[in-house]
Amino acid sequence: MFEYLVAGAPFVAAGVALVGLRWPAVWSGVAALGAALAGALLYPGLEDSGLVGAFWGGVGTSGRVLYVLFGGLLLYNFLSEGGAVGRVSGFLGRLEPEREALALVVVVGAAPFFESVTGFGVAMVISAPILLAVGFSPIKAAVLSSWGQCAVPWGALGVGTVIGADLASLSFAELSDLSALLNLPLYPVYGVAAVALAGGWGGVRRRGFEAVFLGLVAGAGTLLTSFYLVPELSGAIGGLAAAGAFLAMRWRRLSRRRTPVRALLPYGFLLALLALVNGVEPIRTALEGLGAVFSGPGLPLLFSAIFAAALLRLGKESVGPVAQRTFWQWLPTAGAVVTFVFAGQVVATSGAAATLATGAAAFGSLYGAVAPVVGALGGALTGSNAASKALFMPLQVETARGLGDSEALVAAVQNVAGSHASMIAPQRMVLAATAVGLLGREGEVARAALPPVAASVAVLALVGLLAG
């Protein structure tokens, strides 16, 4: 029993510090890292031989996250300085005056699309400022933008699912199909949560049916794309389907409104770059060969920021101060991201994650209900779909095999549960809080964002229990 307490201490420390004591994320990260290191160094059942490698791996992971965050913040600040954010938010407000509906289309439509083609939480730093501009409070804008990652199993075109499929000895298509099936009832959960947060129970009464409908459209689009088209694009097309259905129901208003093309062009430029660097295999391979600075969404974000500054005709008197403001906005997030990433790496390499997963096998016939909780723990600590798979996928599949449960189903449950729980990981909460100017209040964002994530894990637990 004691070994499970030691192995779970980093999770407890992070939760108590961030949510219970309301510490800033950086100090909560220090607490989690301290607990992880204490277990690895002092408890004989855990290993300390891989700590150097864990820290080296953490440097690379946190560096990629911070690189993407800086590019996203710079793009937003240039767009804001040039008036583009105001024009886009004004257009959305005229197109749909009810904020419940705007929250809904962002959470199940626009943000899932951006998350699917970019990954790394970029959707948050794109959508949160727009939600802020249309009148949402900072805390609501941060929470809604975090829920917009509900297609995260296909984030960055499904990188985490690719890793999970490989570790589970499945094809990408097999794991994507099962994950899309499990994710189908979860989109409406976030849709209803979005209208409830935006308008309370009155918002649910007014927009509850539309929330369920658009959530099912997003889920069906994801599922059909995975089954019959290109699995890597499942989340992106699911988001586009929901956004398209939303606009189709408002086509009369849309036809009478002048679309702010110039303000939207930087977003289009970003999508074109992402399609180029991710969709053209020779280009992607060449960029990956040049190193982490050139692969991933970081460089397209920086180029899009430069494009936005040129398009909106920002002079030197604006570009310099905006870049400087972005740096000072970005810098405080580094400590929080680094400490939590390091904590996740130590948990993985010390054997603490393996201890927790092995203990879950003791539940026997109830393991199907426990598997999503194990997956959620990995996602919540690492903040990464890919890292969560590396932590727990082999152990989950091996446990399922030993108990005679469906290995493919348990792998899909791990994939979806870990992905959804990564929404409330401290690193992601830092991104959301930074995007709306709430750095230091990540615990408040996490508490407000938790209910639909917990409900999603509960749904997966019920599915696992019934299937087992």
Secondary structure, DSSP 4 states (H G I P E B T S, - for coil): -HHHHHHHHHHHHHHIIIIIS---HHHHHHHHHHHHHHHHHH-TTS--TTHHHHHHHHHHHHHHHHHHHHHHHHHHHHHHHTTHHHHHHHHHHHH---HHHHHHHIIIIIHHHHHHHH-TTHHHHHHHHHHHHTT--HHHHHHHHHHTTTTGGGGGGTHHHHHHHHHTT--HHHHHHHHHHHHTTHHHHHHHHHHHHHHHHHHHHHHHHHHHHHHHHHHHHHHHHHHHS-GGGHHHHHHHHHHHHHHHTTHHHHHHS---HHHHHHHHHHHHHHHHHHHSHHHHHHHHHH-TTTSSSHHHHHHHHHHHHHHTT--HHHHHHHHHHHHHHHHHHHHHHHHHHHHHHHHHHHTHHHHHHHHHGGGGGGHHHHHHHHHHHHHHHH--HHHHHHHHHHHHHHHHHHHT--HHHHHHHHHHHHHHHGGGSHHHHHHHHHHTT-TT-HHHHHHHHHHHHHHHHHHHHHHHHHH-
